[in-house]
């Protein structure tokens, strides 16, 4: 997972991401990412997928929507991998 800045847009309640950074998985072989493309196309007719993200303060994992293979890569603030 790589350390990333939250994107400039909010999901859900509109209150923001409540953290200055979080970790995002950029493994393109991850089943969540691979299967997400078909799931979102079949169920919502959208070209998008999911990436796993983790909040650093509480360790909670969630799925984040990305709209291209490059999604969230511009938000990376550290190139080193988090363990």
PDB file of N, CA, C and O in Angstrom:
ATOM      1  N   UNK A   1       0.850  -1.175   0.000  1.00  0.00           N
ATOM      2  CA  UNK A   1       0.000   0.000   0.000  1.00  0.00           C
ATOM      3  C   UNK A   1       0.892   1.233   0.000  1.00  0.00           C
ATOM      4  O   UNK A   1       1.993   1.228   0.552  1.00  0.00           O
ATOM      5  N   UNK A   2       0.396   2.280  -0.626  1.00  0.00           N
ATOM      6  CA  UNK A   2       1.161   3.520  -0.704  1.00  0.00           C
ATOM      7  C   UNK A   2       0.403   4.642   0.002  1.00  0.00           C
ATOM      8  O   UNK A   2      -0.826   4.707  -0.021  1.00  0.00           O
ATOM      9  N   UNK A   3       1.173   5.512   0.621  1.00  0.00           N
ATOM     10  CA  UNK A   3       0.609   6.658   1.334  1.00  0.00           C
ATOM     11  C   UNK A   3       0.104   7.666   0.304  1.00  0.00           C
ATOM     12  O   UNK A   3       0.834   8.048  -0.611  1.00  0.00           O
ATOM     13  N   UNK A   4      -1.154   8.094   0.459  1.00  0.00           N
ATOM     14  CA  UNK A   4      -1.790   8.996  -0.507  1.00  0.00           C
ATOM     15  C   UNK A   4      -2.535  10.121   0.203  1.00  0.00           C
ATOM     16  O   UNK A   4      -3.045   9.952   1.310  1.00  0.00           O
ATOM     17  N   UNK A   5      -2.583  11.265  -0.459  1.00  0.00           N
ATOM     18  CA  UNK A   5      -3.437  12.363  -0.001  1.00  0.00           C
ATOM     19  C   UNK A   5      -4.872  12.039  -0.376  1.00  0.00           C
ATOM     20  O   UNK A   5      -5.106  11.420  -1.414  1.00  0.00           O
ATOM     21  N   UNK A   6      -5.836  12.439   0.436  1.00  0.00           N
ATOM     22  CA  UNK A   6      -7.232  12.266   0.041  1.00  0.00           C
ATOM     23  C   UNK A   6      -7.521  13.065  -1.228  1.00  0.00           C
ATOM     24  O   UNK A   6      -6.957  14.142  -1.423  1.00  0.00           O
ATOM     25  N   UNK A   7      -8.390  12.547  -2.086  1.00  0.00           N
ATOM     26  CA  UNK A   7      -8.744  13.302  -3.287  1.00  0.00           C
ATOM     27  C   UNK A   7      -9.506  14.569  -2.917  1.00  0.00           C
ATOM     28  O   UNK A   7     -10.018  14.683  -1.803  1.00  0.00           O
ATOM     29  N   UNK A   8      -9.585  15.522  -3.846  1.00  0.00           N
ATOM     30  CA  UNK A   8     -10.237  16.801  -3.551  1.00  0.00           C
ATOM     31  C   UNK A   8     -11.764  16.734  -3.555  1.00  0.00           C
ATOM     32  O   UNK A   8     -12.416  17.774  -3.464  1.00  0.00           O
ATOM     33  N   UNK A   9     -12.342  15.554  -3.657  1.00  0.00           N
ATOM     34  CA  UNK A   9     -13.796  15.400  -3.641  1.00  0.00           C
ATOM     35  C   UNK A   9     -14.182  14.472  -2.490  1.00  0.00           C
ATOM     36  O   UNK A   9     -13.357  13.705  -1.993  1.00  0.00           O
ATOM     37  N   UNK A  10     -15.442  14.553  -2.076  1.00  0.00           N
ATOM     38  CA  UNK A  10     -15.928  13.757  -0.949  1.00  0.00           C
ATOM     39  C   UNK A  10     -16.997  12.784  -1.412  1.00  0.00           C
ATOM     40  O   UNK A  10     -17.741  13.061  -2.353  1.00  0.00           O
ATOM     41  N   UNK A  11     -17.067  11.645  -0.745  1.00  0.00           N
ATOM     42  CA  UNK A  11     -18.136  10.669  -0.956  1.00  0.00           C
ATOM     43  C   UNK A  11     -19.084  10.722   0.227  1.00  0.00           C
ATOM     44  O   UNK A  11     -18.726  11.211   1.299  1.00  0.00           O
ATOM     45  N   UNK A  12     -20.280  10.222   0.031  1.00  0.00           N
ATOM     46  CA  UNK A  12     -21.199  10.008   1.151  1.00  0.00           C
ATOM     47  C   UNK A  12     -21.699  11.271   1.804  1.00  0.00           C
ATOM     48  O   UNK A  12     -22.386  12.075   1.174  1.00  0.00           O
ATOM     49  N   UNK A  13     -21.353  11.452   3.077  1.00  0.00           N
ATOM     50  CA  UNK A  13     -21.930  12.517   3.891  1.00  0.00           C
ATOM     51  C   UNK A  13     -21.389  13.906   3.579  1.00  0.00           C
ATOM     52  O   UNK A  13     -21.921  14.897   4.078  1.00  0.00           O
ATOM     53  N   UNK A  14     -20.344  13.996   2.764  1.00  0.00           N
ATOM     54  CA  UNK A  14     -19.796  15.295   2.392  1.00  0.00           C
ATOM     55  C   UNK A  14     -18.939  15.941   3.453  1.00  0.00           C
ATOM     56  O   UNK A  14     -18.549  17.099   3.308  1.00  0.00           O
ATOM     57  N   UNK A  15     -18.634  15.217   4.525  1.00  0.00           N
ATOM     58  CA  UNK A  15     -17.843  15.786   5.614  1.00  0.00           C
ATOM     59  C   UNK A  15     -16.343  15.702   5.373  1.00  0.00           C
ATOM     60  O   UNK A  15     -15.556  16.179   6.190  1.00  0.00           O
ATOM     61  N   UNK A  16     -15.948  15.109   4.277  1.00  0.00           N
ATOM     62  CA  UNK A  16     -14.522  14.990   3.987  1.00  0.00           C
ATOM     63  C   UNK A  16     -13.985  13.641   4.409  1.00  0.00           C
ATOM     64  O   UNK A  16     -14.734  12.759   4.830  1.00  0.00           O
ATOM     65  N   UNK A  17     -12.696  13.494   4.292  1.00  0.00           N
ATOM     66  CA  UNK A  17     -12.047  12.213   4.560  1.00  0.00           C
ATOM     67  C   UNK A  17     -11.582  12.094   6.010  1.00  0.00           C
ATOM     68  O   UNK A  17     -11.251  10.993   6.449  1.00  0.00           O
ATOM     69  N   UNK A  18     -11.547  13.174   6.755  1.00  0.00           N
ATOM     70  CA  UNK A  18     -11.190  13.177   8.186  1.00  0.00           C
ATOM     71  C   UNK A  18      -9.782  12.658   8.467  1.00  0.00           C
ATOM     72  O   UNK A  18      -9.511  12.169   9.564  1.00  0.00           O
ATOM     73  N   UNK A  19      -8.904  12.758   7.506  1.00  0.00           N
ATOM     74  CA  UNK A  19      -7.517  12.346   7.693  1.00  0.00           C
ATOM     75  C   UNK A  19      -6.652  13.058   6.657  1.00  0.00           C
ATOM     76  O   UNK A  19      -7.103  13.277   5.533  1.00  0.00           O
ATOM     77  N   UNK A  20      -5.425  13.422   7.007  1.00  0.00           N
ATOM     78  CA  UNK A  20      -4.556  14.093   6.038  1.00  0.00           C
ATOM     79  C   UNK A  20      -3.975  13.135   4.998  1.00  0.00           C
ATOM     80  O   UNK A  20      -3.495  13.567   3.950  1.00  0.00           O
ATOM     81  N   UNK A  21      -4.020  11.820   5.293  1.00  0.00           N
ATOM     82  CA  UNK A  21      -3.549  10.821   4.337  1.00  0.00           C
ATOM     83  C   UNK A  21      -4.145   9.462   4.688  1.00  0.00           C
ATOM     84  O   UNK A  21      -4.647   9.260   5.793  1.00  0.00           O
ATOM     85  N   UNK A  22      -4.085   8.537   3.738  1.00  0.00           N
ATOM     86  CA  UNK A  22      -4.439   7.144   3.978  1.00  0.00           C
ATOM     87  C   UNK A  22      -3.613   6.286   3.043  1.00  0.00           C
ATOM     88  O   UNK A  22      -2.858   6.802   2.219  1.00  0.00           O
ATOM     89  N   UNK A  23      -3.755   4.983   3.169  1.00  0.00           N
ATOM     90  CA  UNK A  23      -2.984   4.055   2.347  1.00  0.00           C
ATOM     91  C   UNK A  23      -3.899   3.407   1.313  1.00  0.00           C
ATOM     92  O   UNK A  23      -5.031   3.035   1.621  1.00  0.00           O
ATOM     93  N   UNK A  24      -3.398   3.275   0.079  1.00  0.00           N
ATOM     94  CA  UNK A  24      -4.160   2.690  -1.019  1.00  0.00           C
ATOM     95  C   UNK A  24      -3.337   1.578  -1.655  1.00  0.00           C
ATOM     96  O   UNK A  24      -2.130   1.722  -1.850  1.00  0.00           O
ATOM     97  N   UNK A  25      -3.995   0.473  -1.974  1.00  0.00           N
ATOM     98  CA  UNK A  25      -3.351  -0.652  -2.646  1.00  0.00           C
ATOM     99  C   UNK A  25      -3.376  -0.413  -4.158  1.00  0.00           C
ATOM    100  O   UNK A  25      -4.435  -0.170  -4.736  1.00  0.00           O
ATOM    101  N   UNK A  26      -2.216  -0.484  -4.785  1.00  0.00           N
ATOM    102  CA  UNK A  26      -2.120  -0.315  -6.234  1.00  0.00           C
ATOM    103  C   UNK A  26      -1.737  -1.614  -6.938  1.00  0.00           C
ATOM    104  O   UNK A  26      -1.163  -1.586  -8.026  1.00  0.00           O
ATOM    105  N   UNK A  27      -2.052  -2.746  -6.322  1.00  0.00           N
ATOM    106  CA  UNK A  27      -1.802  -4.047  -6.936  1.00  0.00           C
ATOM    107  C   UNK A  27      -2.875  -4.298  -7.993  1.00  0.00           C
ATOM    108  O   UNK A  27      -4.030  -4.553  -7.653  1.00  0.00           O
ATOM    109  N   UNK A  28      -2.505  -4.228  -9.259  1.00  0.00           N
ATOM    110  CA  UNK A  28      -3.471  -4.407 -10.346  1.00  0.00           C
ATOM    111  C   UNK A  28      -3.915  -5.856 -10.520  1.00  0.00           C
ATOM    112  O   UNK A  28      -4.800  -6.132 -11.330  1.00  0.00           O
ATOM    113  N   UNK A  29      -3.320  -6.780  -9.778  1.00  0.00           N
ATOM    114  CA  UNK A  29      -3.738  -8.183  -9.809  1.00  0.00           C
ATOM    115  C   UNK A  29      -4.670  -8.530  -8.650  1.00  0.00           C
ATOM    116  O   UNK A  29      -5.133  -9.666  -8.548  1.00  0.00           O
ATOM    117  N   UNK A  30      -4.945  -7.573  -7.787  1.00  0.00           N
ATOM    118  CA  UNK A  30      -5.837  -7.777  -6.645  1.00  0.00           C
ATOM    119  C   UNK A  30      -7.243  -8.125  -7.148  1.00  0.00           C
ATOM    120  O   UNK A  30      -7.746  -7.488  -8.074  1.00  0.00           O
ATOM    121  N   UNK A  31      -7.879  -9.138  -6.537  1.00  0.00           N
ATOM    122  CA  UNK A  31      -9.201  -9.564  -7.000  1.00  0.00           C
ATOM    123  C   UNK A  31     -10.252  -8.463  -6.844  1.00  0.00           C
ATOM    124  O   UNK A  31     -11.155  -8.367  -7.675  1.00  0.00           O
ATOM    125  N   UNK A  32     -10.160  -7.639  -5.813  1.00  0.00           N
ATOM    126  CA  UNK A  32     -11.096  -6.523  -5.651  1.00  0.00           C
ATOM    127  C   UNK A  32     -11.021  -5.596  -6.857  1.00  0.00           C
ATOM    128  O   UNK A  32     -12.049  -5.193  -7.401  1.00  0.00           O
ATOM    129  N   UNK A  33      -9.806  -5.260  -7.273  1.00  0.00           N
ATOM    130  CA  UNK A  33      -9.596  -4.368  -8.416  1.00  0.00           C
ATOM    131  C   UNK A  33      -9.997  -5.055  -9.724  1.00  0.00           C
ATOM    132  O   UNK A  33     -10.724  -4.473 -10.528  1.00  0.00           O
ATOM    133  N   UNK A  34      -9.533  -6.278  -9.941  1.00  0.00           N
ATOM    134  CA  UNK A  34      -9.812  -7.001 -11.189  1.00  0.00           C
ATOM    135  C   UNK A  34     -11.308  -7.217 -11.371  1.00  0.00           C
ATOM    136  O   UNK A  34     -11.842  -6.932 -12.442  1.00  0.00           O
ATOM    137  N   UNK A  35     -11.990  -7.713 -10.352  1.00  0.00           N
ATOM    138  CA  UNK A  35     -13.420  -8.020 -10.458  1.00  0.00           C
ATOM    139  C   UNK A  35     -14.305  -6.786 -10.382  1.00  0.00           C
ATOM    140  O   UNK A  35     -15.459  -6.820 -10.812  1.00  0.00           O
ATOM    141  N   UNK A  36     -13.776  -5.703  -9.842  1.00  0.00           N
ATOM    142  CA  UNK A  36     -14.561  -4.478  -9.718  1.00  0.00           C
ATOM    143  C   UNK A  36     -15.007  -3.896 -11.045  1.00  0.00           C
ATOM    144  O   UNK A  36     -16.097  -3.332 -11.139  1.00  0.00           O
ATOM    145  N   UNK A  37     -14.175  -4.026 -12.078  1.00  0.00           N
ATOM    146  CA  UNK A  37     -14.530  -3.484 -13.395  1.00  0.00           C
ATOM    147  C   UNK A  37     -15.829  -4.108 -13.894  1.00  0.00           C
ATOM    148  O   UNK A  37     -16.740  -3.388 -14.303  1.00  0.00           O
ATOM    149  N   UNK A  38     -15.929  -5.441 -13.865  1.00  0.00           N
ATOM    150  CA  UNK A  38     -17.142  -6.115 -14.333  1.00  0.00           C
ATOM    151  C   UNK A  38     -18.318  -5.849 -13.408  1.00  0.00           C
ATOM    152  O   UNK A  38     -19.435  -5.640 -13.880  1.00  0.00           O
ATOM    153  N   UNK A  39     -18.089  -5.852 -12.107  1.00  0.00           N
ATOM    154  CA  UNK A  39     -19.166  -5.624 -11.151  1.00  0.00           C
ATOM    155  C   UNK A  39     -19.829  -4.260 -11.364  1.00  0.00           C
ATOM    156  O   UNK A  39     -21.055  -4.170 -11.428  1.00  0.00           O
ATOM    157  N   UNK A  40     -19.035  -3.216 -11.473  1.00  0.00           N
ATOM    158  CA  UNK A  40     -19.611  -1.875 -11.633  1.00  0.00           C
ATOM    159  C   UNK A  40     -20.244  -1.685 -13.010  1.00  0.00           C
ATOM    160  O   UNK A  40     -21.226  -0.954 -13.137  1.00  0.00           O
ATOM    161  N   UNK A  41     -19.700  -2.329 -14.040  1.00  0.00           N
ATOM    162  CA  UNK A  41     -20.295  -2.238 -15.379  1.00  0.00           C
ATOM    163  C   UNK A  41     -21.636  -2.968 -15.406  1.00  0.00           C
ATOM    164  O   UNK A  41     -22.629  -2.430 -15.897  1.00  0.00           O
ATOM    165  N   UNK A  42     -21.663  -4.197 -14.876  1.00  0.00           N
ATOM    166  CA  UNK A  42     -22.888  -4.998 -14.902  1.00  0.00           C
ATOM    167  C   UNK A  42     -23.989  -4.431 -14.015  1.00  0.00           C
ATOM    168  O   UNK A  42     -25.159  -4.461 -14.395  1.00  0.00           O
ATOM    169  N   UNK A  43     -23.638  -3.917 -12.845  1.00  0.00           N
ATOM    170  CA  UNK A  43     -24.649  -3.465 -11.889  1.00  0.00           C
ATOM    171  C   UNK A  43     -25.023  -1.995 -11.993  1.00  0.00           C
ATOM    172  O   UNK A  43     -26.137  -1.614 -11.633  1.00  0.00           O
ATOM    173  N   UNK A  44     -24.108  -1.163 -12.481  1.00  0.00           N
ATOM    174  CA  UNK A  44     -24.362   0.278 -12.511  1.00  0.00           C
ATOM    175  C   UNK A  44     -24.073   0.917 -13.861  1.00  0.00           C
ATOM    176  O   UNK A  44     -24.245   2.125 -14.025  1.00  0.00           O
ATOM    177  N   UNK A  45     -23.628   0.105 -14.843  1.00  0.00           N
ATOM    178  CA  UNK A  45     -23.275   0.585 -16.174  1.00  0.00           C
ATOM    179  C   UNK A  45     -22.243   1.719 -16.115  1.00  0.00           C
ATOM    180  O   UNK A  45     -22.331   2.700 -16.853  1.00  0.00           O
ATOM    181  N   UNK A  46     -21.272   1.557 -15.227  1.00  0.00           N
ATOM    182  CA  UNK A  46     -20.190   2.538 -15.071  1.00  0.00           C
ATOM    183  C   UNK A  46     -18.853   1.869 -15.345  1.00  0.00           C
ATOM    184  O   UNK A  46     -18.655   0.701 -15.011  1.00  0.00           O
ATOM    185  N   UNK A  47     -17.940   2.608 -15.949  1.00  0.00           N
ATOM    186  CA  UNK A  47     -16.583   2.122 -16.162  1.00  0.00           C
ATOM    187  C   UNK A  47     -15.755   2.605 -14.982  1.00  0.00           C
ATOM    188  O   UNK A  47     -15.309   3.752 -14.938  1.00  0.00           O
ATOM    189  N   UNK A  48     -15.562   1.704 -14.029  1.00  0.00           N
ATOM    190  CA  UNK A  48     -14.843   2.020 -12.795  1.00  0.00           C
ATOM    191  C   UNK A  48     -14.512   0.707 -12.099  1.00  0.00           C
ATOM    192  O   UNK A  48     -14.994  -0.355 -12.492  1.00  0.00           O
ATOM    193  N   UNK A  49     -13.693   0.790 -11.074  1.00  0.00           N
ATOM    194  CA  UNK A  49     -13.366  -0.366 -10.248  1.00  0.00           C
ATOM    195  C   UNK A  49     -13.127   0.113  -8.823  1.00  0.00           C
ATOM    196  O   UNK A  49     -13.412   1.261  -8.485  1.00  0.00           O
ATOM    197  N   UNK A  50     -12.600  -0.781  -7.994  1.00  0.00           N
ATOM    198  CA  UNK A  50     -12.316  -0.474  -6.599  1.00  0.00           C
ATOM    199  C   UNK A  50     -10.840  -0.690  -6.299  1.00  0.00           C
ATOM    200  O   UNK A  50     -10.184  -1.526  -6.919  1.00  0.00           O
ATOM    201  N   UNK A  51     -10.332   0.069  -5.349  1.00  0.00           N
ATOM    202  CA  UNK A  51      -9.023  -0.194  -4.762  1.00  0.00           C
ATOM    203  C   UNK A  51      -9.224  -0.231  -3.249  1.00  0.00           C
ATOM    204  O   UNK A  51     -10.059   0.487  -2.698  1.00  0.00           O
ATOM    205  N   UNK A  52      -8.454  -1.068  -2.607  1.00  0.00           N
ATOM    206  CA  UNK A  52      -8.509  -1.177  -1.151  1.00  0.00           C
ATOM    207  C   UNK A  52      -7.785   0.020  -0.542  1.00  0.00           C
ATOM    208  O   UNK A  52      -6.714   0.408  -1.009  1.00  0.00           O
ATOM    209  N   UNK A  53      -8.368   0.598   0.492  1.00  0.00           N
ATOM    210  CA  UNK A  53      -7.733   1.701   1.209  1.00  0.00           C
ATOM    211  C   UNK A  53      -7.789   1.420   2.699  1.00  0.00           C
ATOM    212  O   UNK A  53      -8.640   0.667   3.171  1.00  0.00           O
ATOM    213  N   UNK A  54      -6.870   2.036   3.435  1.00  0.00           N
ATOM    214  CA  UNK A  54      -6.804   1.844   4.883  1.00  0.00           C
ATOM    215  C   UNK A  54      -6.567   3.190   5.563  1.00  0.00           C
ATOM    216  O   UNK A  54      -5.671   3.942   5.179  1.00  0.00           O
ATOM    217  N   UNK A  55      -7.385   3.485   6.582  1.00  0.00           N
ATOM    218  CA  UNK A  55      -7.191   4.694   7.378  1.00  0.00           C
ATOM    219  C   UNK A  55      -6.071   4.449   8.387  1.00  0.00           C
ATOM    220  O   UNK A  55      -6.105   3.441   9.093  1.00  0.00           O
ATOM    221  N   UNK A  56      -5.079   5.339   8.477  1.00  0.00           N
ATOM    222  CA  UNK A  56      -3.928   5.096   9.346  1.00  0.00           C
ATOM    223  C   UNK A  56      -4.224   5.199  10.841  1.00  0.00           C
ATOM    224  O   UNK A  56      -3.544   4.564  11.647  1.00  0.00           O
ATOM    225  N   UNK A  57      -5.218   5.981  11.218  1.00  0.00           N
ATOM    226  CA  UNK A  57      -5.472   6.193  12.646  1.00  0.00           C
ATOM    227  C   UNK A  57      -6.184   5.029  13.325  1.00  0.00           C
ATOM    228  O   UNK A  57      -6.012   4.808  14.523  1.00  0.00           O
ATOM    229  N   UNK A  58      -6.993   4.275  12.555  1.00  0.00           N
ATOM    230  CA  UNK A  58      -7.752   3.193  13.182  1.00  0.00           C
ATOM    231  C   UNK A  58      -7.598   1.842  12.485  1.00  0.00           C
ATOM    232  O   UNK A  58      -8.125   0.838  12.967  1.00  0.00           O
ATOM    233  N   UNK A  59      -6.885   1.802  11.359  1.00  0.00           N
ATOM    234  CA  UNK A  59      -6.655   0.543  10.656  1.00  0.00           C
ATOM    235  C   UNK A  59      -7.859  -0.010   9.924  1.00  0.00           C
ATOM    236  O   UNK A  59      -7.844  -1.168   9.506  1.00  0.00           O
ATOM    237  N   UNK A  60      -8.907   0.792   9.758  1.00  0.00           N
ATOM    238  CA  UNK A  60     -10.110   0.348   9.058  1.00  0.00           C
ATOM    239  C   UNK A  60      -9.834   0.304   7.555  1.00  0.00           C
ATOM    240  O   UNK A  60      -9.285   1.245   6.982  1.00  0.00           O
ATOM    241  N   UNK A  61     -10.227  -0.810   6.928  1.00  0.00           N
ATOM    242  CA  UNK A  61     -10.098  -0.974   5.484  1.00  0.00           C
ATOM    243  C   UNK A  61     -11.441  -0.723   4.824  1.00  0.00           C
ATOM    244  O   UNK A  61     -12.482  -1.113   5.353  1.00  0.00           O
ATOM    245  N   UNK A  62     -11.419  -0.066   3.661  1.00  0.00           N
ATOM    246  CA  UNK A  62     -12.619   0.188   2.877  1.00  0.00           C
ATOM    247  C   UNK A  62     -12.278   0.053   1.404  1.00  0.00           C
ATOM    248  O   UNK A  62     -11.107  -0.021   1.034  1.00  0.00           O
ATOM    249  N   UNK A  63     -13.305   0.021   0.567  1.00  0.00           N
ATOM    250  CA  UNK A  63     -13.120   0.013  -0.880  1.00  0.00           C
ATOM    251  C   UNK A  63     -13.314   1.431  -1.397  1.00  0.00           C
ATOM    252  O   UNK A  63     -14.274   2.110  -1.031  1.00  0.00           O
ATOM    253  N   UNK A  64     -12.405   1.868  -2.242  1.00  0.00           N
ATOM    254  CA  UNK A  64     -12.473   3.195  -2.848  1.00  0.00           C
ATOM    255  C   UNK A  64     -12.701   3.030  -4.351  1.00  0.00           C
ATOM    256  O   UNK A  64     -12.046   2.208  -4.990  1.00  0.00           O
ATOM    257  N   UNK A  65     -13.609   3.791  -4.905  1.00  0.00           N
ATOM    258  CA  UNK A  65     -13.889   3.733  -6.335  1.00  0.00           C
ATOM    259  C   UNK A  65     -12.820   4.494  -7.121  1.00  0.00           C
ATOM    260  O   UNK A  65     -12.423   5.595  -6.742  1.00  0.00           O
ATOM    261  N   UNK A  66     -12.360   3.887  -8.226  1.00  0.00           N
ATOM    262  CA  UNK A  66     -11.443   4.557  -9.150  1.00  0.00           C
ATOM    263  C   UNK A  66     -12.030   4.439 -10.550  1.00  0.00           C
ATOM    264  O   UNK A  66     -12.669   3.441 -10.881  1.00  0.00           O
ATOM    265  N   UNK A  67     -11.812   5.451 -11.359  1.00  0.00           N
ATOM    266  CA  UNK A  67     -12.451   5.511 -12.665  1.00  0.00           C
ATOM    267  C   UNK A  67     -11.519   5.210 -13.822  1.00  0.00           C
ATOM    268  O   UNK A  67     -11.924   5.286 -14.982  1.00  0.00           O
ATOM    269  N   UNK A  68     -10.276   4.870 -13.519  1.00  0.00           N
ATOM    270  CA  UNK A  68      -9.311   4.451 -14.537  1.00  0.00           C
ATOM    271  C   UNK A  68      -8.177   3.721 -13.831  1.00  0.00           C
ATOM    272  O   UNK A  68      -8.055   3.805 -12.609  1.00  0.00           O
ATOM    273  N   UNK A  69      -7.347   3.006 -14.583  1.00  0.00           N
ATOM    274  CA  UNK A  69      -6.185   2.352 -13.962  1.00  0.00           C
ATOM    275  C   UNK A  69      -5.230   3.348 -13.299  1.00  0.00           C
ATOM    276  O   UNK A  69      -4.449   2.965 -12.427  1.00  0.00           O
ATOM    277  N   UNK A  70      -5.285   4.598 -13.696  1.00  0.00           N
ATOM    278  CA  UNK A  70      -4.423   5.629 -13.110  1.00  0.00           C
ATOM    279  C   UNK A  70      -5.056   6.312 -11.901  1.00  0.00           C
ATOM    280  O   UNK A  70      -4.416   7.136 -11.248  1.00  0.00           O
ATOM    281  N   UNK A  71      -6.310   5.974 -11.602  1.00  0.00           N
ATOM    282  CA  UNK A  71      -7.027   6.609 -10.502  1.00  0.00           C
ATOM    283  C   UNK A  71      -6.274   6.555  -9.188  1.00  0.00           C
ATOM    284  O   UNK A  71      -5.811   5.486  -8.790  1.00  0.00           O
ATOM    285  N   UNK A  72      -6.144   7.655  -8.521  1.00  0.00           N
ATOM    286  CA  UNK A  72      -5.470   7.860  -7.233  1.00  0.00           C
ATOM    287  C   UNK A  72      -3.948   7.881  -7.330  1.00  0.00           C
ATOM    288  O   UNK A  72      -3.290   8.220  -6.346  1.00  0.00           O
ATOM    289  N   UNK A  73      -3.373   7.538  -8.459  1.00  0.00           N
ATOM    290  CA  UNK A  73      -1.907   7.521  -8.553  1.00  0.00           C
ATOM    291  C   UNK A  73      -1.320   8.924  -8.438  1.00  0.00           C
ATOM    292  O   UNK A  73      -0.180   9.078  -7.999  1.00  0.00           O
ATOM    293  N   UNK A  74      -2.069   9.939  -8.820  1.00  0.00           N
ATOM    294  CA  UNK A  74      -1.618  11.320  -8.685  1.00  0.00           C
ATOM    295  C   UNK A  74      -1.646  11.818  -7.250  1.00  0.00           C
ATOM    296  O   UNK A  74      -1.126  12.895  -6.958  1.00  0.00           O
ATOM    297  N   UNK A  75      -2.245  11.049  -6.354  1.00  0.00           N
ATOM    298  CA  UNK A  75      -2.344  11.429  -4.947  1.00  0.00           C
ATOM    299  C   UNK A  75      -1.245  10.800  -4.090  1.00  0.00           C
ATOM    300  O   UNK A  75      -1.174  11.065  -2.889  1.00  0.00           O
ATOM    301  N   UNK A  76      -0.381   9.963  -4.696  1.00  0.00           N
ATOM    302  CA  UNK A  76       0.683   9.301  -3.937  1.00  0.00           C
ATOM    303  C   UNK A  76       1.647  10.355  -3.405  1.00  0.00           C
ATOM    304  O   UNK A  76       2.119  11.209  -4.155  1.00  0.00           O
ATOM    305  N   UNK A  77       1.938  10.290  -2.099  1.00  0.00           N
ATOM    306  CA  UNK A  77       2.870  11.253  -1.505  1.00  0.00           C
ATOM    307  C   UNK A  77       4.151  10.584  -1.026  1.00  0.00           C
ATOM    308  O   UNK A  77       5.088  11.268  -0.614  1.00  0.00           O
ATOM    309  N   UNK A  78       4.203   9.257  -1.074  1.00  0.00           N
ATOM    310  CA  UNK A  78       5.424   8.517  -0.766  1.00  0.00           C
ATOM    311  C   UNK A  78       5.489   7.321  -1.693  1.00  0.00           C
ATOM    312  O   UNK A  78       4.489   6.630  -1.886  1.00  0.00           O
ATOM    313  N   UNK A  79       6.641   7.073  -2.260  1.00  0.00           N
ATOM    314  CA  UNK A  79       6.794   5.932  -3.147  1.00  0.00           C
ATOM    315  C   UNK A  79       7.097   4.642  -2.404  1.00  0.00           C
ATOM    316  O   UNK A  79       6.910   3.556  -2.953  1.00  0.00           O
ATOM    317  N   UNK A  80       7.563   4.741  -1.161  1.00  0.00           N
ATOM    318  CA  UNK A  80       7.906   3.525  -0.433  1.00  0.00           C
ATOM    319  C   UNK A  80       6.646   2.786  -0.005  1.00  0.00           C
ATOM    320  O   UNK A  80       5.616   3.400   0.272  1.00  0.00           O
ATOM    321  N   UNK A  81       6.738   1.480   0.046  1.00  0.00           N
ATOM    322  CA  UNK A  81       5.607   0.634   0.410  1.00  0.00           C
ATOM    323  C   UNK A  81       5.399   0.642   1.920  1.00  0.00           C
ATOM    324  O   UNK A  81       6.361   0.634   2.688  1.00  0.00           O
ATOM    325  N   UNK A  82       4.150   0.657   2.335  1.00  0.00           N
ATOM    326  CA  UNK A  82       3.819   0.518   3.758  1.00  0.00           C
ATOM    327  C   UNK A  82       3.628  -0.960   4.056  1.00  0.00           C
ATOM    328  O   UNK A  82       3.084  -1.697   3.234  1.00  0.00           O
ATOM    329  N   UNK A  83       4.064  -1.385   5.207  1.00  0.00           N
ATOM    330  CA  UNK A  83       3.917  -2.809   5.543  1.00  0.00           C
ATOM    331  C   UNK A  83       2.606  -3.092   6.233  1.00  0.00           C
ATOM    332  O   UNK A  83       2.327  -4.239   6.581  1.00  0.00           O
TER     333      UNK A  83
END
